Amino acid sequence: MEADKATVEAARVQLQYTDIAAPINARAGTLMINLGNLVKANDTPYLVQLNQVTPIYVTFSVPEANLDRVRHRFSSGQLKVLAFPKGQADTPAEGRLTFIDNGVDTTTGMFKLKGTFQNRDRRLWPGEFVDVALVLSTQKNAVVVPTKAIQTGQQGEYVYIVRADSTAESRPVKTAGVYQNLTLISDGLKLGERVIVNGQLRVAPNAKVMVQSDLPLPGPQTNTAAPAGPAGGGL
């Protein structure tokens, strides 16, 4: 009787192999096997591919120059990650940074990060390409200028400002990050000062400047100035 019980138990174990349970809560893709096909372990093609959708992970890379800042912010608290699906630039999906790779890719000089998104509305889809923004900090009332106003010389970065008498002045500045098409100025500019954003090649210190507009205009321009102003946002 004990031997028969063992035989029954062995048969029950073998029967369990006829049922395959998904290890995760996921969405099934196209069935690769049809009724009547012979199936064996580690076969190709596989039965079906499962992709987890909720939550979902977004992998992206960042230049190694930002490694210290990312690690410091990551250790002090949760970092927000914004994912912008194609055609949805105004309404990003929001997640948090959950993984920093343990090395830098020596061929590209980039290190890999991973963000976790709850994705309850299923806006993000497996295999989809998205634009990613990693928010390291939020600075309110920061002085920013259009990025194209920043020039690089032998002494470092500088901008041309327009004095009250409509003459140009070369002013060295220190930048502290870029947000979209704006650059944060940590030192060198005051609120309300006007900077030249077009035609810098034809500008010389103390030369007269003809200001055409406070905003960039389409088409060729002589010199265009824009005021440095406050802005709040992630950098």
C-alpha positions as CSV (number, residue, x, y, z in Angstrom):
1,M,0.0,0.0,0.0
2,E,2.8,2.4,0.8
3,A,4.3,1.7,-2.6
4,D,1.0,2.4,-4.3
5,K,0.7,5.7,-2.4
6,A,4.1,6.7,-3.6
7,T,3.1,5.8,-7.2
8,V,0.0,7.9,-6.9
9,E,2.0,10.9,-5.5
10,A,4.5,10.6,-8.3
11,A,1.7,10.6,-10.8
12,R,0.2,13.7,-9.1
13,V,3.6,15.5,-9.4
14,Q,3.8,14.6,-13.1
15,L,0.3,15.9,-13.6
16,Q,1.2,19.3,-12.2
17,Y,3.7,19.7,-15.0
18,T,0.8,19.9,-17.5
19,D,-0.3,23.3,-16.0
20,I,1.9,26.4,-16.4
21,A,1.2,29.3,-14.2
22,A,2.4,32.8,-14.9
23,P,5.0,33.9,-12.3
24,I,3.9,37.5,-12.4
25,N,0.7,39.5,-13.0
26,A,1.3,40.5,-16.7
27,R,-0.2,41.0,-20.1
28,A,0.1,38.0,-22.5
29,G,1.2,38.6,-26.1
30,T,0.7,36.5,-29.2
31,L,0.4,32.7,-28.7
32,M,3.4,31.0,-30.3
33,I,2.2,27.4,-30.0
34,N,-1.0,26.0,-31.5
35,L,-3.1,23.0,-30.6
36,G,-1.3,19.8,-31.6
37,N,2.3,21.2,-31.5
38,L,4.9,19.3,-29.6
39,V,6.2,21.2,-26.6
40,K,9.3,20.5,-24.6
41,A,11.4,22.4,-22.0
42,N,13.5,25.4,-23.2
43,D,11.9,25.2,-26.6
44,T,11.9,27.8,-29.4
45,P,9.6,29.4,-30.0
46,Y,8.3,29.8,-26.5
47,L,4.6,29.4,-25.6
48,V,3.8,33.1,-25.0
49,Q,5.6,36.2,-23.9
50,L,4.5,37.9,-20.7
51,N,5.1,41.7,-20.1
52,Q,4.5,43.3,-16.8
53,V,2.6,46.6,-17.3
54,T,1.6,47.6,-13.8
55,P,4.1,48.5,-12.4
56,I,6.4,49.2,-15.3
57,Y,10.1,50.1,-15.4
58,V,11.8,52.7,-17.5
59,T,15.5,52.3,-18.2
60,F,17.6,55.3,-19.3
61,S,21.3,56.5,-19.2
62,V,22.9,59.7,-17.9
63,P,26.4,61.1,-18.5
64,E,28.9,60.2,-15.8
65,A,29.6,63.9,-15.1
66,N,26.2,63.8,-13.2
67,L,27.0,60.6,-11.2
68,D,27.9,62.3,-7.9
69,R,24.9,64.6,-8.0
70,V,22.5,61.7,-8.7
71,R,24.0,59.5,-6.1
72,H,23.9,62.3,-3.5
73,R,20.3,63.1,-4.2
74,F,19.3,59.5,-4.4
75,S,20.7,58.8,-0.9
76,S,19.0,61.8,0.6
77,G,15.5,61.0,-0.6
78,Q,13.3,59.8,-3.4
79,L,13.9,61.3,-6.9
80,K,11.1,62.0,-9.2
81,V,11.3,60.6,-12.8
82,L,9.1,62.0,-15.6
83,A,8.4,60.0,-18.7
84,F,7.1,61.8,-21.8
85,P,5.4,59.4,-24.3
86,K,5.6,60.5,-27.9
87,G,3.0,63.2,-28.6
88,Q,2.3,63.7,-24.9
89,A,4.8,66.3,-23.9
90,D,2.4,68.3,-21.7
91,T,1.3,65.4,-19.5
92,P,4.2,63.2,-18.4
93,A,3.9,60.0,-16.4
94,E,5.4,60.3,-13.0
95,G,7.5,57.7,-11.2
96,R,10.5,57.4,-8.9
97,L,14.1,56.4,-9.3
98,T,14.7,52.9,-7.9
99,F,18.0,51.7,-9.3
100,I,21.5,53.0,-10.1
101,D,23.8,50.7,-12.0
102,N,27.0,49.6,-10.3
103,G,29.3,50.8,-13.0
104,V,29.8,53.3,-15.8
105,D,29.8,52.1,-19.4
106,T,33.4,52.7,-20.5
107,T,32.4,52.8,-24.2
108,T,29.8,55.6,-23.9
109,G,30.7,57.3,-20.6
110,M,27.1,56.8,-19.4
111,F,25.7,55.0,-16.4
112,K,22.3,53.3,-16.3
113,L,19.3,54.3,-14.2
114,K,15.9,52.7,-13.8
115,G,12.6,54.4,-12.8
116,T,9.5,52.6,-11.4
117,F,6.1,53.8,-12.6
118,Q,2.8,52.5,-11.1
119,N,1.3,53.0,-14.6
120,R,-2.3,52.4,-13.4
121,D,-3.7,54.2,-16.5
122,R,-1.3,52.0,-18.7
123,R,0.0,55.0,-20.6
124,L,3.5,53.5,-20.7
125,W,3.8,50.3,-22.8
126,P,6.6,47.7,-22.9
127,G,9.2,48.4,-25.5
128,E,8.0,52.0,-26.0
129,F,10.6,54.8,-26.4
130,V,10.0,57.8,-24.2
131,D,11.7,61.0,-23.3
132,V,12.8,60.9,-19.6
133,A,13.5,63.8,-17.2
134,L,15.2,63.1,-13.8
135,V,14.3,65.9,-11.3
136,L,17.3,66.3,-8.9
137,S,16.0,69.5,-7.2
138,T,13.5,72.3,-7.4
139,Q,14.8,75.9,-7.2
140,K,12.3,78.7,-6.9
141,N,12.9,82.3,-8.1
142,A,16.1,81.2,-9.9
143,V,17.6,83.5,-12.5
144,V,17.6,81.9,-15.9
145,V,18.4,82.9,-19.5
146,P,17.8,81.3,-22.9
147,T,20.5,78.6,-23.3
148,K,21.6,80.0,-26.7
149,A,22.7,83.2,-24.9
150,I,25.5,81.3,-23.1
151,Q,28.8,81.7,-24.9
152,T,32.1,79.9,-24.2
153,G,35.5,81.7,-24.3
154,Q,39.0,81.2,-23.0
155,Q,38.0,82.4,-19.6
156,G,35.0,80.2,-19.4
157,E,31.3,80.9,-20.0
158,Y,29.9,84.4,-20.5
159,V,27.0,86.3,-21.8
160,Y,26.6,89.7,-23.5
161,I,24.3,92.0,-21.6
162,V,22.8,95.3,-22.8
163,R,23.5,98.3,-20.6
164,A,21.1,101.2,-20.2
165,D,22.9,103.2,-22.8
166,S,22.4,100.3,-25.4
167,T,26.0,99.2,-25.3
168,A,27.1,95.6,-24.9
169,E,29.1,94.2,-22.0
170,S,30.8,90.8,-21.8
171,R,29.9,89.3,-18.4
172,P,31.3,86.1,-17.1
173,V,28.7,83.8,-15.5
174,K,28.5,80.6,-13.7
175,T,25.8,78.1,-14.8
176,A,24.2,75.5,-12.5
177,G,22.1,73.4,-14.8
178,V,19.8,73.4,-17.8
179,Y,16.0,73.1,-17.7
180,Q,14.4,72.6,-21.2
181,N,15.7,75.5,-23.2
182,L,16.7,77.6,-20.2
183,T,20.0,77.7,-18.3
184,L,20.2,78.5,-14.6
185,I,22.7,81.3,-13.7
186,S,24.1,80.9,-10.2
187,D,26.4,83.9,-10.4
188,G,27.0,86.9,-12.7
189,L,23.6,88.2,-13.6
190,K,20.9,90.1,-11.7
191,L,17.2,89.9,-12.1
192,G,15.9,92.0,-15.0
193,E,19.2,92.4,-16.9
194,R,18.9,91.9,-20.6
195,V,21.1,89.4,-22.4
196,I,21.8,89.1,-26.2
197,V,20.5,85.8,-27.5
198,N,21.1,86.2,-31.3
199,G,23.9,87.6,-33.4
200,Q,26.7,87.4,-30.8
201,L,29.4,87.0,-33.5
202,R,28.7,90.6,-34.5
203,V,28.8,92.0,-31.0
204,A,31.9,93.6,-29.4
205,P,32.3,94.9,-25.8
206,N,31.2,98.6,-25.5
207,A,29.7,98.5,-29.0
208,K,26.2,99.9,-29.7
209,V,23.5,97.3,-29.8
210,M,20.2,97.7,-31.7
211,V,17.6,95.7,-29.8
212,Q,14.9,94.5,-32.1
213,S,12.7,92.7,-29.6
214,D,12.6,91.2,-26.1
215,L,11.7,87.8,-27.6
216,P,13.4,85.8,-30.4
217,L,11.9,86.6,-33.8
218,P,11.8,84.3,-36.8
219,G,14.2,84.9,-39.7
220,P,17.6,86.7,-39.7
221,Q,18.2,89.2,-36.9
222,T,21.0,91.7,-36.0
223,N,20.9,91.4,-32.2
224,T,18.0,90.3,-30.0
225,A,17.9,90.7,-26.2
226,A,15.8,88.9,-23.6
227,P,15.5,89.8,-19.9
228,A,17.0,87.5,-17.3
229,G,14.1,86.4,-15.1
230,P,12.9,84.1,-12.3
231,A,11.7,80.7,-13.0
232,G,10.8,77.6,-11.0
233,G,11.3,74.1,-12.2
234,G,13.3,70.9,-11.9
235,L,17.0,71.0,-12.9
